[in-house]
């Protein structure tokens, strides 16, 4: 077993089996515990924000991989243990991700504001912190509406990030998390396999994960995504209904199924390398990020009593991010329909 994301290559004894799954889970559990220790050591140190962020990403990465393995290969594990452990891993991974997601969303939206205004994108937040400038004809500065839109977004997302940071700290200090950490510590030494699992070949379960992904992709409107612009992407965007965009759900589901498929291939490695997987995953991640950024812009535009210029800037920003959604779908379509 090599690094945390390395596939378990079949040995001379035949294709990977439940024993290889156990080795993979032990390795991921060890990574989880190592990242947790690093997170605790760097969390209170001076200037350790970067190291803490790295440890947090490593913690989420190993949690996602363990959870994915428990989902894909549940038939080879103690079902009660798998079914109670997976939601806890999803909880901690999701909780830790929120703080960094809010920061990335703010950077994305502020960069887009600068790009749409024709101004320099560096430093992104300096202009917003300086306050809304007066009307300026030269390039390189934000308009009043764009600057105020950026200030509004920064207030909203900075507050959301602070809340997410507090929630993450509370989660990591909770009895619930300590119980999960104890489970993972046990997993690092003993994997609760089903009685017949050690000699069972993993391939069919990995193929089933691929089939679920293929079926979900087949339901996507790839013909529409084959065009770089889809006017339907803007419908409902600024409607009074704050529900997620109706087109986004199936694409988000494909992103999750693609992740399960990619992680399953790390263990059995029974099929030739598929060069589509990484760029496809990157396209779907961009799709999610742009969709969530568009939703944030739309929600900010519903703020009571904001100036018309501010609302206009947020509307343009929303439309821009929905176009980014379409671009990501187009990129996925171009990647996925290229036969490996």
N, C-alpha and C positions, 0 to 999 in steps of 0.2 A: 504494500500500500504506500503510495507516494503522497503528494500534497492533498489538501482538503477538497480540491475539485478535480482530482485526477481519476481517470477511469481504472477500474480493476480489470486488467487484461487477463483473459483466460490463460490458465497455466497448461502444462502438458497433460494434466489429468482430465481435461475436458472443459466444457463451458462453465461459467460461474454458477454457483449454487447458493443455498442459504448460508453456508459458511462464509462465502464472500460478502454477502449482505451483512452478516454479523461483524466482519472485519471493518467494513465501511462505516457502519453505525458506531463502532467503538472509536474509529478515527475521528468521526465528526463530533462525537461526545467529548473527546479529548480537546479538539479545537474549541468547542464551546467553553469548556472549563478554562482553557488557556486565555481565551479572549475575556472571559469574566474576571479572571485574576488581573489581567492587564488593565481592564476598565476600572477596577477598584483602585489599582495602584496609581493610575494617572489622573483619576477624577478630581483629586484634591491638590494635585501638585501645581506649582506655579508654571504658567505657560504650557500646560499640558492639554489644552483644548484639542489640538490636532491629534495627539496620541489617543485621547479619549474618543474622538470621533472615529479613528481607525479601529480601535477596540470595539466600539459599538457596531461598526459595519461587519467586523469579523464575527461578532456575537450573532447578529441577524443572519449572516450568511450560513453559519453552521446550523442555526435553528431552522432556517428554511429547508436545508438539505435533509436534516433529520426528519422534519415533518413530511417532506415529499416522499422519503423512503417509507415512512409508516403508512402513507396513503397508497402508494403504488404496490407495495409488497405486503400489505396488511394480511393477506392469506397465509403468509409464512411466519407471522408473529402472533404473540398472545393477543387476541382481539380486544379484550377488555383494557389491557395496558395501552395498546396503540390508540384506542378510541378516547381514552382519558388524557393521554399525553399530547396528542396532536393539537387540540384546542389551546392548551397551555403554551405550546411553542408558537402558535399563531398569535396568541395574545401578546407575548413578550416581543416577538418580532415586529408586530404592527405598532405596539406602543413605542418602541425605540425608534422606529422609522419616522414617526410623525415630526419630530423636531427638525430633522435634516430635510424632510420633504417641504416643510414650510419655508426654510431658508432657501432651498433650491427654487421653489416657486416664486419667491420674491425676486431673486436674481434674474430668473427667466423673464418675469414681467417688466422689470425695470430695464433690462437690456432691450426688450422689444419696444418699449416706449422710446428709448433713445434711437433705435433703428428707424422706427416709424417717423420720428421727428427729424431725421437726418442729422442727428448730433452725435458727437463722439461717445462711444460706449464706455470709456474708461476715464475716471473711476465711476462706476455705476451709481453709487449711492451719494456721492459727494454733492451732486447738483440738488438732489432731493433734500439732503440735510441743510443746504444753504438757503432753502426757502424758495417760494415761487417767484421767479424773476418777472420783471415787467416785459411787455411785448418787445421782442427783439427780431430784427429782420435778418441778421446774419446767421449762418449755420453754426452749429457747435453748442447751442443752448436749447433748452426745452421751452416750448410755449407755455403760457400760463396754465391752460387746461391740462397739458401733459404733466407739468410739474406738480400741480395739485392732485392729479390722479395718482402720480407716483407717491406723493406724501400720504395720501389716503391708503394706498395699498401697503405702504411700509408700516403705517400704524396698525392696520388690521393684521398683517402677517407677522409682525414682530410680537404683537400680543399673543397671537396663536402659537408662535414658536415658544414664547415664555411659558405658556400653559402646557405645551407638549413637553418641555424640559422638566417642569415640575411633576407632570404625570409620569415621566420616565423615572425620575428619581424616586418617586413614591412607589412605583412598581418594583424597582430593583431592591427596595428596602422592605417589601411586603413579605408576609408569611407565605403568600401564594407563590411568589418567585422563589423563595428559599426551598419550598417543597419541590418545585420544578428542578432547581439546581441539584437537589439531592437525588432526584430521579436520573438526571443526566450523569451524575457522578457514578451511580450504580451501572448505568448503561455503558460507561467507559470500560467496565470490567466484565459485565455479564449482560448479554442480550437475550431478552425473553422470546426465543424462537419457539414456534409450534413444534410438536414432537417430530413430525416428518420433514421439517424444513431443512435440516443440514444438508441433505443430499438432493433436495429439489432444485431443478434448473430454474434460473430466474428469467430466462428469455421470454416465455409466453406472457408473463406479467408485464414485462417491459414493452412487448409488442402491443398489449392491450392499452397501455398508456399512449402509445403512438396512434393507435386506432381512434382513441377518443379525441386526440388532437386533430387528426385528419377529418373526422366527422364534423367537428366544430368549424374547421376552416371551410369545409364544403358548404356550410350555411351562410358564410359571409358573402356580401354582395361584391365579389371581386370584379365583376364587370363594371360596376359603378366605380370601384376603387381603381380600375384600370385607366380612368381619366383623371388628370391631375387636379381637376376642380369639380366639386359636387355641390351644387347650390343647395341641396337638401341639408347640408351640414349646418347652414345658418338658421334654418327654421327652428323656432322655439328658443333660440339662444337667449333672447332678452325678454321672453314672455314672463308674466307674473308668477308662473309655476317654477319654483326653485328645484324641481326634480331633475335628476341627471338627464343628459341629452339622450333621447331614445335610441339613437344609432350606436351609442358607445358600448353598451353592455356586452353584446356578443364579441366585440373586439377585446374587451378586457378579459372575458372568459378565455379566449384563445391565448392571450398572453400567459395566463395562469397554467393552462394546459401545456403550452410550449415549455414553460419552466419545469413542469413535472416530467415531461418527455426528456428534456435535456439532462435533468438530474438522474433519471432512471438509466440513461446511457452511460453515466459515469461509473455505474456499478457493473453491469454485464458486458458492455462494450462488445456486443455480439453482432453489430452491423457495421458496414463501412462508414467512415466519417462522412457526415452530411455538412457540406460547406454552407448550406442555407441557414443553419440554426442560429449562429451568432448574429449575423446581420438581421435576420428576421426578429430575433429577440430585441435587438437594439431599436428596430423600427417600432415595435409594439410598446417599448418603454417610452420612446418619444411620443407615441400616440397618447399614452396615459398622461404623461406630463403636460402635454399641450391641452388635452381635454380638461384636466383639473385646473390649469391656469386660466383657460377660457371661462370655466365656471366661477372662479374667483373674481375675474373681471366683471362678469355679469352680476354677481352678488354685490360687489362694491358699487356698481352702477345703480343698484336699488337703494343705496343709502339716502335717507330722507334729507331734503333741503340742500343737496349739493348743487354747485353752480352748473349751468348748462354746458359750459366749456369743459368742465371736469367730466360730466356724464358723457359728452361726445367723445372725449379722449378714451374713456373706458369702453365705449361701444366700438370704437375703431380697434382697440386692443383686443376685445373679445373676438371680433371678426378675424383679426390677424391670427389669433391662436386657433380658431376653428379652421383656418386655412392650413395651419401647421398640422392639425389633425389629419386633414385630407392628404397632405404631403406624406405623412407617415404611413397612411393606408396605401397610398400609391407605391411607396418604397417597399412595403411588405409584399404587395401584389407582384411587383417586379422580381423580388427575391424568391418568393415561394413558388411561382410558376416556372422558375428556371429549374429544370430537372437536374438533380445532382448526378 
